[in-house]
Amino acid sequence: MPRTLSEEEKDELRLSFSQPGFSLEAAIIKLMRKGFEETTARTLITTEFRDYKKNLFHKIVRKKEHEEAKHFLSIVIGMVSIVGPIFSIESLLWYVVAIIIAGLAGFWAYKPKPIAGLLGSIIMPVVYPFAHAAYFSGRTSYFNIEMIIPMIMAVVPAVIVYFIVSAIVYTNTKTIK
């Protein structure tokens, strides 16, 4: 009498767990037809169900952690982009460092599509100084809320580049999970 499930049987059980109308009794009967004892079949199914739930839970936790990291790194990209123009930094070295930081943050933030994330994130610190200078040139006063307008002017091309590169590079690939 068999004591363990084969990988094929485990996959079949995992698939049946996700289907509506899963019946423990039907699964036990199915395993009993394959030569398992009733108690062994029940134990194997409950163990496999626990493993299935644990894997599903860990998958959801990883996805949430990735989303949190994505939001945090997107904020980092935005902050690095605005520091130079706001503090009137004119050193080319700062902008090179900002581009490198934004590129690395974009690479890790958009891990399923790293090339698109990298290129889209690099656009932000490149465009923002020009958008900031163009919007505020010749002005001596402004409302603080107006700082958002150059940010939007820099985010739009970055998002467009991200989606264009995603569409070109990742057309027939599955997303990494």
MARGU-770567 format. One record per residue: residue in three letters; y, z, x of N, C-alpha, C in turn. Coordinates in pm, 1 decimal, always signed. Last residue first. Layout:
! residues N
 res     n.c2     n.c3     n.c1    ca.c2    ca.c3    ca.c1     c.c2     c.c3     c.c1
 Ala        Y        Z        X        Y        Z        X        Y        Z        X
...
***
This chain:
! residues 177
 res     n.c2     n.c3     n.c1    ca.c2    ca.c3    ca.c1     c.c2     c.c3     c.c1
 Lys  +3584.9  -1056.0   +683.4  +3601.8   -928.6   +612.1  +3555.0   -814.9   +696.6
 Ile  +3742.1  -1364.1   +716.4  +3666.0  -1259.2   +783.3  +3691.9  -1128.4   +710.9
 Thr  +3711.9  -1635.9   +492.3  +3792.1  -1526.3   +546.3  +3700.5  -1420.0   +604.1
 Lys  +3573.5  -1947.8   +596.6  +3568.1  -1828.6   +513.0  +3654.2  -1721.4   +577.1
 Thr  +3737.0  -2264.2   +623.1  +3674.3  -2147.1   +683.7  +3675.2  -2032.3   +585.5
 Asn  +3877.4  -2496.5   +566.1  +3735.0  -2489.3   +532.9  +3664.9  -2371.5   +598.7
 Thr  +4148.8  -2435.3   +637.7  +4113.7  -2500.0   +511.7  +3967.8  -2478.8   +473.2
 Tyr  +4304.7  -2313.6   +842.9  +4196.8  -2240.3   +777.1  +4153.9  -2303.6   +645.5
 Val  +4504.5  -2489.3   +934.6  +4402.6  -2438.7  +1027.2  +4282.1  -2380.8   +954.9
 Ile  +4658.5  -2559.0   +703.0  +4610.9  -2659.2   +798.9  +4491.9  -2608.0   +879.5
 Ala  +4711.0  -2325.0   +563.0  +4652.9  -2439.1   +492.2  +4594.6  -2540.9   +589.1
 Ser  +4825.0  -2168.7   +764.8  +4702.4  -2124.8   +697.1  +4633.1  -2241.7   +629.2
 Val  +5054.6  -2318.5   +818.0  +4952.4  -2305.0   +923.0  +4820.5  -2259.3   +862.1
 Ile  +5181.1  -2280.6   +567.7  +5149.9  -2415.5   +616.8  +5040.4  -2409.3   +723.0
 Phe  +5209.7  -2001.3   +554.5  +5127.3  -2071.6   +456.5  +5091.4  -2213.3   +500.5
 Tyr  +5376.5  -1953.2   +781.5  +5246.9  -1886.0   +765.6  +5157.0  -1964.1   +669.8
 Val  +5602.6  -2107.4   +718.6  +5521.1  -2142.2   +836.3  +5382.8  -2079.4   +824.6
 Ile  +5690.0  -1960.3   +493.7  +5654.8  -2102.3   +481.0  +5566.1  -2145.9   +597.5
 Val  +5746.8  -1713.8   +612.2  +5641.8  -1723.1   +509.8  +5596.4  -1867.8   +492.9
 Ala  +5957.2  -1791.8   +780.3  +5836.7  -1729.3   +836.5  +5720.2  -1739.7   +738.7
 Pro  +6153.8  -1887.7   +605.9  +6085.6  -1981.9   +695.8  +5957.9  -1923.6   +756.5
 Val  +6199.2  -1628.4   +467.7  +6155.3  -1750.2   +397.8  +6090.8  -1851.3   +493.3
 Val  +6302.3  -1443.9   +650.8  +6166.2  -1426.6   +598.4  +6114.4  -1556.0   +536.5
 Ala  +6563.6  -1520.0   +700.2  +6467.0  -1526.9   +809.9  +6323.6  -1517.5   +760.3
 Met  +6690.5  -1480.8   +459.3  +6705.3  -1612.0   +523.4  +6607.2  -1628.6   +639.7
 Ile  +6638.1  -1213.5   +426.0  +6570.4  -1309.7   +338.0  +6576.2  -1449.6   +398.9
 Met  +6814.0  -1121.2   +621.0  +6671.4  -1090.2   +631.4  +6591.4  -1187.8   +545.6
 Pro  +7061.8  -1199.2   +527.2  +7008.2  -1267.2   +645.7  +6858.9  -1240.3   +665.9
 Ile  +7051.3  -1017.1   +293.6  +7062.4  -1162.8   +280.4  +7016.4  -1236.4   +406.7
 Ile  +7056.7   -751.0   +364.5  +6930.3   -807.7   +315.6  +6935.1   -960.5   +314.6
 Met  +7308.5   -677.3   +417.9  +7220.6   -694.4   +534.2  +7088.6   -760.0   +492.9
 Glu  +7435.3   -616.4   +185.9  +7442.1   -755.3   +230.0  +7356.6   -781.7   +353.8
 Ile  +7432.0   -346.6   +160.6  +7326.3   -420.9    +92.3  +7324.1   -566.8   +134.9
 Asn  +7667.1   -267.8   +282.7  +7540.1   -250.1   +353.8  +7427.0   -330.8   +290.4
 Phe  +7933.0   -504.4   +258.3  +7854.9   -396.2   +199.7  +7722.3   -387.3   +273.7
 Tyr  +8178.7   -566.0   +512.5  +8071.7   -609.2   +423.5  +8003.6   -485.3   +366.8
 Ser  +8443.1   -692.3   +717.5  +8381.6   -587.0   +636.7  +8275.6   -648.4   +545.6
 Thr  +8501.7   -913.8   +864.7  +8529.5   -783.7   +925.6  +8469.1   -670.2   +845.2
 Arg  +8368.6  -1228.7   +942.7  +8386.9  -1122.5   +843.3  +8411.4   -990.5   +915.3
 Gly  +8302.7  -1427.8  +1120.1  +8436.4  -1428.5  +1063.6  +8461.4  -1320.4   +960.3
 Ser  +7961.5  -1421.1  +1038.1  +8066.4  -1473.9  +1125.7  +8200.2  -1476.5  +1052.5
 Phe  +7744.1  -1337.6   +886.2  +7852.3  -1242.0   +910.6  +7963.9  -1295.4  +1000.4
 Tyr  +7576.3  -1562.7   +873.2  +7620.4  -1496.4   +750.3  +7742.4  -1407.4   +773.8
 Ala  +7532.9  -1634.0  +1140.1  +7591.3  -1730.4  +1046.8  +7647.8  -1661.1   +923.3
 Ala  +7414.4  -1402.7  +1247.7  +7541.0  -1452.3  +1302.6  +7609.5  -1548.2  +1204.8
 His  +7181.3  -1390.9  +1088.2  +7276.6  -1279.2  +1090.6  +7413.6  -1327.1  +1139.1
 Ala  +7056.6  -1630.1  +1156.5  +7093.8  -1605.6  +1016.6  +7198.9  -1495.1  +1008.4
 Phe  +7017.0  -1585.3  +1430.6  +7100.5  -1697.4  +1386.3  +7147.0  -1677.9  +1242.2
 Pro  +6844.2  -1360.7  +1426.1  +6975.1  -1353.9  +1492.9  +7070.1  -1466.4  +1449.6
 Tyr  +6617.7  -1468.4  +1266.6  +6708.5  -1363.6  +1217.9  +6841.5  -1355.7  +1293.7
 Val  +6458.6  -1656.5  +1403.8  +6555.0  -1702.5  +1303.9  +6658.2  -1595.2  +1268.0
 Val  +6302.3  -1502.4  +1579.1  +6374.1  -1619.9  +1629.6  +6486.0  -1659.0  +1532.6
 Pro  +6178.4  -1304.6  +1434.4  +6279.0  -1264.6  +1533.9  +6354.1  -1382.5  +1595.8
 Met  +6023.9  -1495.3  +1257.0  +6119.8  -1394.8  +1208.8  +6220.6  -1351.6  +1316.4
 Ile  +5842.6  -1647.9  +1402.7  +5958.2  -1713.8  +1341.3  +6066.1  -1611.6  +1303.9
 Ile  +5635.3  -1479.6  +1464.6  +5727.1  -1517.3  +1573.0  +5854.5  -1580.4  +1515.5
 Ser  +5496.5  -1471.5  +1226.5  +5568.4  -1352.2  +1271.2  +5666.0  -1382.6  +1383.5
 Gly  +5379.8  -1723.4  +1214.3  +5473.7  -1681.7  +1110.5  +5557.3  -1562.7  +1153.3
 Leu  +5211.6  -1710.9  +1442.0  +5321.7  -1807.6  +1435.4  +5425.9  -1769.2  +1330.2
 Leu  +5036.7  -1495.1  +1369.4  +5111.1  -1496.9  +1496.0  +5232.6  -1588.7  +1486.0
 Gly  +4929.5  -1579.4  +1125.2  +5005.4  -1454.5  +1134.8  +5091.9  -1449.6  +1258.6
 Ala  +4797.1  -1811.7  +1207.1  +4906.0  -1821.5  +1109.7  +4992.5  -1695.9  +1113.4
 Ile  +4610.0  -1690.9  +1375.0  +4703.1  -1790.8  +1429.2  +4823.2  -1806.0  +1336.2
 Pro  +4462.4  -1511.0  +1204.4  +4546.0  -1462.5  +1315.2  +4646.0  -1564.5  +1369.6
 Lys  +4362.3  -1444.0   +928.3  +4423.3  -1570.9   +970.2  +4517.5  -1542.3  +1086.8
 Pro  +4263.2  -1184.1   +915.9  +4179.8  -1294.7   +867.7  +4232.0  -1432.7   +907.8
 Lys  +4487.3  -1038.0  +1028.9  +4363.8  -1057.9  +1104.8  +4275.2  -1169.2  +1048.4
 Tyr  +4766.7   -985.0  +1015.5  +4703.4  -1091.2   +937.4  +4575.0  -1134.5  +1006.4
 Ala  +4822.8   -784.8  +1197.4  +4847.5   -761.7  +1054.9  +4773.4   -863.1   +968.8
 Trp  +4769.7   -890.4  +1449.3  +4685.5   -782.8  +1397.4  +4705.0   -760.5  +1248.5
 Phe  +4965.1  -1094.7  +1461.1  +4825.0  -1125.0  +1491.0  +4734.1  -1018.6  +1431.1
 Gly  +5198.7   -952.0  +1412.6  +5153.3  -1051.7  +1316.0  +5007.6  -1089.2  +1335.2
 Ala  +5209.8   -800.0  +1647.8  +5199.5   -732.6  +1518.3  +5150.1   -829.5  +1410.6
 Leu  +5239.1  -1008.2  +1834.5  +5120.9   -921.3  +1838.6  +5101.1   -849.1  +1705.7
 Gly  +5488.8  -1111.6  +1747.2  +5369.1  -1195.6  +1752.2  +5241.7  -1113.4  +1753.0
 Ala  +5658.6   -890.9  +1780.0  +5637.5   -947.3  +1646.3  +5512.0  -1034.3  +1642.3
 Ile  +5643.3   -862.0  +2060.5  +5601.8   -752.7  +1971.3  +5571.6   -806.2  +1831.8
 Ile  +5747.6  -1113.7  +2140.5  +5612.4  -1072.4  +2180.4  +5560.8   -962.6  +2087.9
 Ile  +6004.6  -1103.1  +2030.3  +5912.8  -1210.1  +1989.6  +5768.8  -1172.4  +2023.6
 Ala  +6107.2   -884.2  +2168.9  +6097.0   -879.7  +2022.8  +5999.7   -985.3  +1971.2
 Val  +6106.1   -985.0  +2431.0  +6022.2   -869.2  +2397.5  +6002.3   -860.5  +2246.3
 Val  +6297.2  -1186.0  +2394.2  +6162.0  -1221.8  +2438.7  +6065.5  -1108.8  +2403.8
 Tyr  +6516.3  -1030.4  +2327.2  +6463.5  -1123.8  +2228.3  +6324.0  -1173.6  +2266.2
 Trp  +6558.3   -887.7  +2565.4  +6527.3   -816.6  +2441.2  +6463.8   -911.1  +2339.6
 Leu  +6620.8  -1095.0  +2743.8  +6497.7  -1017.7  +2762.8  +6459.4   -944.3  +2634.8
 Leu  +6872.2  -1172.3  +2672.8  +6762.1  -1261.7  +2638.8  +6628.0  -1189.4  +2650.8
 Ser  +7105.1   -951.5  +2539.7  +7013.1   -979.0  +2649.1  +6898.3  -1067.6  +2600.4
 Glu  +7265.2   -863.1  +2342.2  +7278.6  -1003.9  +2379.8  +7185.3  -1043.3  +2492.4
 Ile  +7278.2   -659.8  +2069.5  +7208.1   -680.4  +2196.3  +7212.9   -829.4  +2227.6
 Ser  +7400.3   -544.7  +1841.2  +7471.6   -641.7  +1926.9  +7409.3   -655.6  +2065.4
 Phe  +7249.0   -409.9  +1662.8  +7306.7   -333.1  +1773.7  +7376.5   -421.8  +1876.5
 Ile  +7179.0   -623.7  +1495.9  +7250.5   -508.7  +1440.8  +7317.5   -427.1  +1550.9
 Pro  +7038.3   -809.6  +1661.0  +7167.8   -843.2  +1601.7  +7246.3   -721.8  +1551.1
 Gly  +6808.8   -635.7  +1743.2  +6898.6   -707.4  +1833.6  +7033.8   -739.5  +1772.9
 Val  +6680.9   -539.2  +1503.7  +6741.2   -448.9  +1602.7  +6842.8   -520.6  +1690.8
 Ile  +6546.4   -718.2  +1340.4  +6686.3   -687.1  +1309.8  +6755.3   -601.5  +1415.2
 Ser  +6287.3   -745.8  +1445.3  +6372.4   -864.0  +1429.1  +6519.3   -828.8  +1410.6
 Val  +6180.7   -495.3  +1428.9  +6200.8   -552.8  +1562.2  +6295.6   -672.2  +1553.7
 Met  +6166.9   -476.4  +1148.8  +6254.4   -386.8  +1225.2  +6283.7   -443.0  +1363.7
 Gly  +5976.7   -676.1  +1081.8  +6113.2   -680.4  +1029.9  +6209.1   -595.8  +1111.5
 Ile  +5752.0   -579.6  +1220.6  +5804.6   -713.8  +1248.5  +5949.8   -724.5  +1202.1
 Val  +5717.7   -332.8  +1092.8  +5747.0   -337.6  +1236.6  +5808.5   -472.8  +1273.4
 Ile  +5649.6   -421.2   +838.7  +5774.6   -346.6   +856.2  +5816.1   -347.6  +1002.6
 Ser  +5404.1   -531.3   +903.8  +5508.7   -618.8   +849.0  +5645.7   -551.9   +860.8
 Leu  +5266.3   -304.0   +978.7  +5300.2   -402.1  +1081.7  +5403.7   -503.3  +1032.5
 Phe  +5242.4   -179.1   +725.1  +5312.3   -113.0   +835.7  +5357.0   -214.4   +940.9
 His  +5090.3   -369.9   +583.4  +5223.6   -331.3   +537.0  +5304.6   -268.8   +650.4
 Lys  +4857.6   -375.3   +743.9  +4933.9   -498.3   +720.3  +5076.5   -465.7   +675.5
 Ala  +4765.0   -116.6   +720.5  +4808.6   -164.7   +852.2  +4894.6   -289.9   +837.2
 Glu  +4698.5   -123.6   +448.9  +4799.9    -29.1   +497.9  +4854.8    -74.5   +632.6
 Glu  +4499.4   -321.5   +452.0  +4621.4   -342.9   +373.8  +4733.3   -249.8   +420.4
 His  +4307.8   -194.1   +612.4  +4367.3   -319.9   +657.8  +4498.0   -347.1   +582.7
 Glu  +4244.5    +18.8   +446.8  +4302.6    +45.1   +578.3  +4371.0    -80.1   +632.8
 Lys  +4130.5   -124.0   +232.0  +4252.5    -44.9   +211.7  +4321.6    -16.4   +344.1
 Lys  +3906.6   -233.1   +363.2  +4005.2   -322.7   +303.4  +4137.2   -249.4   +281.1
 Arg  +3769.1     +0.2   +432.2  +3817.2    -90.2   +537.8  +3925.4   -183.7   +484.5
 Val  +3712.9    +93.3   +172.4  +3796.7   +173.6   +262.3  +3853.1    +86.1   +373.8
 Ile  +3542.4   -110.1    +82.1  +3669.0    -86.2    +12.3  +3764.5     -7.3   +100.6
 Lys  +3331.2    -74.3   +262.2  +3399.7   -203.7   +255.2  +3536.6   -188.1   +189.0
 His  +3248.3   +182.2   +198.4  +3305.4   +157.0   +330.9  +3381.1    +23.7   +334.6
 Phe  +3149.8   +132.1    -64.1  +3259.8   +226.6    -41.9  +3327.6   +200.0    +92.0
 Leu  +2939.9    -42.9     -5.3  +3049.2    -87.1    -91.4  +3172.2     +1.4    -72.5
 Asn  +2776.5   +128.2   +144.1  +2832.1     +6.8   +205.2  +2950.9    -46.5   +125.7
 Lys  +2717.4   +317.2    -55.6  +2785.4   +358.9    +66.8  +2849.6   +238.9   +135.9
 Lys  +2580.4   +161.5   -244.3  +2706.1   +226.8   -281.4  +2785.7   +267.3   -158.2
 Tyr  +2359.2    +89.1    -83.3  +2445.0    -13.9   -142.0  +2581.4    +44.6   -178.8
 Asp  +2245.0   +338.2    -33.8  +2296.0   +257.7    +78.0  +2392.4   +149.8    +29.0
 Arg  +2173.6   +402.4   -298.6  +2267.1   +487.4   -223.7  +2328.8   +410.8   -107.2
 Phe  +1989.5   +196.1   -344.8  +2110.6   +203.4   -425.9  +2216.4   +289.9   -357.8
 Glu  +1790.0   +262.0   -163.6  +1861.4   +135.6   -145.9  +1991.5   +134.9   -226.2
 Thr  +1709.0   +502.1   -280.9  +1761.0   +500.7   -143.9  +1842.4   +374.0   -119.4
 Thr  +1616.1   +409.5   -527.3  +1730.6   +501.8   -523.6  +1791.8   +507.9   -383.8
 Ile  +1404.9   +244.9   -435.6  +1515.4   +187.6   -512.2  +1636.7   +279.9   -508.1
 Leu  +1236.9   +428.5   -306.2  +1293.1   +315.3   -232.3  +1414.2   +255.7   -304.1
 Thr  +1171.8   +600.4   -522.0  +1241.8   +651.8   -403.5  +1308.5   +538.7   -326.0
 Arg  +1034.6   +422.7   -691.4  +1155.4   +491.5   -739.2  +1239.0   +542.2   -620.8
 Ala   +821.0   +351.7   -523.0   +913.5   +249.2   -571.2  +1044.4   +312.5   -616.9
 Thr   +694.4   +599.9   -494.9   +746.9   +531.2   -376.6   +850.5   +427.0   -417.9
 Thr   +619.3   +646.4   -759.0   +712.7   +739.4   -692.7   +775.2   +675.2   -568.8
 Glu   +443.9   +423.8   -804.5   +563.5   +445.4   -886.4   +664.5   +536.6   -816.0
 Glu   +348.3   +230.0   -515.1   +324.6   +336.1   -612.4   +454.9   +362.7   -686.8
 Phe   +342.5   -128.2   -478.5   +402.1     +2.3   -450.0   +357.6   +103.4   -555.2
 Gly   +256.9   -385.8   -540.3   +165.3   -295.4   -473.6   +222.1   -159.5   -436.6
 Lys   +406.9   -546.7   -695.1   +392.5   -588.7   -555.1   +307.3   -491.3   -474.9
 Arg   +419.6   -407.5   -926.9   +339.7   -530.1   -927.9   +315.4   -581.6   -786.4
 Met   +603.3   -217.3   -850.2   +464.2   -174.6   -871.6   +371.0   -295.6   -875.6
 Leu   +836.7   -365.2   -849.8   +781.5   -320.8   -721.1   +636.8   -274.3   -735.4
 Lys   +861.0   -401.3  -1127.2   +854.3   -518.1  -1039.3   +794.4   -480.5   -903.7
 Ile   +888.6   -137.6  -1210.6   +771.3   -215.7  -1253.2   +752.0   -337.0  -1162.8
 Ile  +1138.6    -82.0  -1096.3  +1019.6     -5.9  -1055.0   +893.6    -83.4  -1090.4
 Ala  +1300.0   -258.5  -1237.6  +1288.5   -273.4  -1092.4  +1166.5   -199.1  -1039.8
 Ala  +1274.2   -153.2  -1493.6  +1228.1   -290.1  -1468.1  +1210.5   -313.4  -1318.5
 Glu  +1393.3    +98.1  -1451.8  +1251.9    +89.1  -1490.8  +1195.6    -50.6  -1464.3
 Leu  +1656.5    +30.6  -1397.8  +1576.6    +97.1  -1294.8  +1428.5    +82.3  -1325.6
 Ser  +1822.1   -258.1  -1472.7  +1732.9   -156.7  -1527.4  +1647.4   -100.3  -1415.0
 Phe  +2137.2   -401.6  -1516.3  +2034.4   -359.9  -1421.1  +1952.8   -247.7  -1484.2
 Gly  +2344.1   -512.9  -1664.5  +2214.4   -494.8  -1728.0  +2103.1   -459.5  -1631.0
 Pro  +2513.4   -722.5  -1433.2  +2516.3   -636.1  -1551.8  +2376.2   -627.2  -1612.1
 Gln  +2449.0   -702.1  -1080.8  +2438.5   -775.8  -1206.7  +2448.2   -679.6  -1325.0
 Ser  +2434.3   -544.1   -860.4  +2566.9   -594.3   -897.8  +2565.7   -671.1  -1030.0
 Phe  +2165.1   -497.0   -835.9  +2255.2   -384.2   -861.2  +2389.6   -432.8   -912.7
 Ser  +2060.6   -745.8   -766.9  +2037.7   -697.8   -903.5  +2126.1   -577.7   -937.0
 Leu  +2137.7   -755.6   -499.1  +2191.9   -853.5   -592.5  +2175.3   -805.0   -736.5
 Arg  +1981.7   -550.4   -399.5  +2128.4   -540.2   -391.2  +2194.9   -637.7   -488.2
 Leu  +1723.9   -659.2   -446.1  +1767.0   -537.7   -514.8  +1918.9   -524.6   -514.5
 Glu  +1730.8   -877.6   -271.2  +1708.2   -900.2   -413.8  +1753.9   -779.1   -495.8
 Asp  +1758.0   -745.6    -29.0  +1863.8   -836.2    -74.5  +1853.2   -861.8   -224.8
 Lys  +1511.5   -611.0    -24.6  +1636.9   -534.7    -24.1  +1751.9   -620.8    -75.4
 Glu  +1336.3   -826.6    -14.0  +1332.6   -738.0   -131.0  +1460.9   -654.3   -140.3
 Glu  +1408.3   -927.2   +237.9  +1419.0  -1011.9   +119.1  +1422.2   -927.1     -8.0
 Glu  +1338.5   -719.9   +404.1  +1480.3   -756.6   +392.1  +1504.0   -842.1   +267.8
 Ser  +1094.1   -512.9   +234.9  +1132.3   -617.6   +329.9  +1280.8   -649.1   +309.5
 Leu  +1056.7   -162.2   +207.4  +1097.4   -289.5   +148.3  +1129.1   -389.3   +258.7
 Thr   +764.0    +34.7   +278.2   +904.7     -2.8   +296.8   +930.5   -138.1   +231.5
 Arg   +499.3    +67.7   +221.4   +584.1   +187.2   +219.6   +733.2   +154.9   +232.4
 Pro   +218.8    -88.0    +56.3   +341.6    -93.9   +136.4   +427.8    +31.6   +117.2
 Met   -118.9     +0.0    +83.7     +0.0     +0.0     +0.0   +124.8     +0.0    +87.9
***
